[in-house]
C-alpha cells in the first residue's frame, strides 16, 4: 500500500493499494515487477501510435513501456502486451505524440 497516490501520467495506476481480490489473484503468480518511468510510458504511447496506429492512453501502454524499459527481462520469451484505452485527455495525448512540442511556444 502507498501512503499517498503515486504521481504518474498513468492515471489508471494511481491507487493507494491493490484491491483485496486483485491481490489474491496476483500474489501466487508474480515473478517480478517492473517500475516504469513516465518518460517510458510516453515513449510507448508514441510507438503504439506511430507504428501500430493505435490510440492508447498512458495506463494502457504500461505493458509495452515495461518491455521497452527492461527488454532483458523479456528477451527470448513469448510475451503478450495488452494495449488499451483510447480515452486520453486530448491535450496530454497531443503533447505525448508530439514529444512535448505541443507545450513549446511557437517561435516568431
C-alpha positions as CSV (number, residue, x, y, z in Angstrom):
1,X,0.0,0.0,0.0
2,X,1.1,3.6,-0.7
3,X,0.7,6.4,1.8
4,X,-0.4,8.7,-1.0
5,X,-1.5,8.4,-4.5
6,X,1.5,7.9,-6.8
7,X,2.4,10.8,-9.2
8,X,2.3,9.4,-12.7
9,X,0.9,10.1,-16.1
10,X,-0.7,6.7,-16.0
11,X,-3.8,7.9,-14.1
12,X,-5.4,4.4,-14.0
13,X,-2.4,3.2,-12.0
14,X,-2.8,6.0,-9.4
15,X,-4.0,4.0,-6.5
16,X,-3.3,3.7,-2.8
17,X,-3.3,-0.1,-3.0
18,X,-4.3,-3.2,-4.9
19,X,-7.8,-4.4,-4.2
20,X,-8.1,-7.4,-1.9
21,X,-9.5,-9.6,-4.7
22,X,-6.8,-8.4,-7.2
23,X,-4.0,-9.3,-4.8
24,X,-5.4,-12.8,-4.1
25,X,-5.3,-13.4,-7.9
26,X,-1.9,-11.9,-8.4
27,X,0.2,-12.9,-5.4
28,X,0.7,-16.5,-6.5
29,X,2.0,-15.7,-10.0
30,X,4.2,-12.6,-9.7
31,X,7.8,-13.3,-10.6
32,X,8.9,-9.7,-10.9
33,X,7.7,-6.1,-11.0
34,X,9.0,-3.5,-13.5
35,X,8.7,0.1,-12.4
36,X,8.2,2.2,-15.5
37,X,9.1,5.9,-15.5
38,X,6.6,8.4,-17.1
39,X,9.1,9.0,-20.0
40,X,9.0,5.3,-20.9
41,X,5.2,5.4,-20.8
42,X,5.1,8.4,-23.1
43,X,7.5,6.7,-25.5
44,X,5.3,3.6,-25.5
45,X,2.2,5.7,-26.3
46,X,4.2,7.3,-29.2
47,X,5.4,4.0,-30.5
48,X,1.9,2.5,-30.4
49,X,0.5,5.5,-32.3
50,X,3.3,5.9,-34.9
51,X,4.0,2.2,-35.7
52,X,0.7,0.4,-34.9
53,X,-1.8,3.3,-35.5
54,X,-3.2,2.7,-32.0
55,X,-4.5,5.5,-29.8
56,X,-3.7,4.1,-26.3
57,X,-4.0,6.0,-23.1
58,X,-0.9,6.1,-20.8
59,X,-2.1,3.4,-18.4
60,X,-3.0,1.2,-21.4
61,X,0.6,1.5,-22.6
62,X,2.2,0.3,-19.4
63,X,2.9,-3.2,-20.5
64,X,4.6,-2.1,-23.7
65,X,6.5,0.5,-21.7
66,X,7.7,-2.2,-19.3
67,X,9.1,-4.3,-22.2
68,X,10.8,-1.2,-23.6
69,X,12.2,-0.2,-20.2
70,X,13.6,-3.6,-19.3
71,X,14.0,-5.7,-22.5
72,X,16.5,-8.0,-20.9
73,X,13.7,-9.4,-18.7
74,X,11.7,-10.4,-21.8
75,X,14.5,-11.5,-24.2
76,X,13.9,-14.9,-25.7
77,X,10.4,-15.2,-24.3
78,X,7.0,-15.1,-25.9
79,X,5.1,-12.2,-24.5
80,X,1.7,-10.6,-25.0
81,X,1.1,-7.0,-24.1
82,X,-2.5,-5.7,-23.9
83,X,-2.6,-2.1,-25.1
84,X,-5.9,-0.5,-24.2
85,X,-8.0,2.6,-23.5
86,X,-8.3,5.4,-26.0
87,X,-9.9,7.8,-23.5
88,X,-6.9,10.0,-23.0
89,X,-7.1,13.7,-22.3
90,X,-6.7,15.4,-25.7
91,X,-4.1,18.0,-24.6
92,X,-2.0,15.4,-22.8
93,X,-2.2,13.0,-25.7
94,X,-1.2,15.7,-28.2
95,X,1.8,16.6,-26.0
96,X,2.9,13.0,-25.8
97,X,2.5,12.3,-29.5
98,X,4.5,15.4,-30.5
99,X,7.2,14.7,-28.0
100,X,6.3,17.8,-25.9
101,X,6.1,20.1,-28.9
102,X,2.5,21.0,-28.0
103,X,3.8,22.6,-24.9
104,X,6.6,24.6,-26.6
105,X,5.7,28.2,-27.7
106,X,5.8,28.7,-31.5
107,X,8.8,30.8,-32.3
108,X,8.3,34.0,-34.2
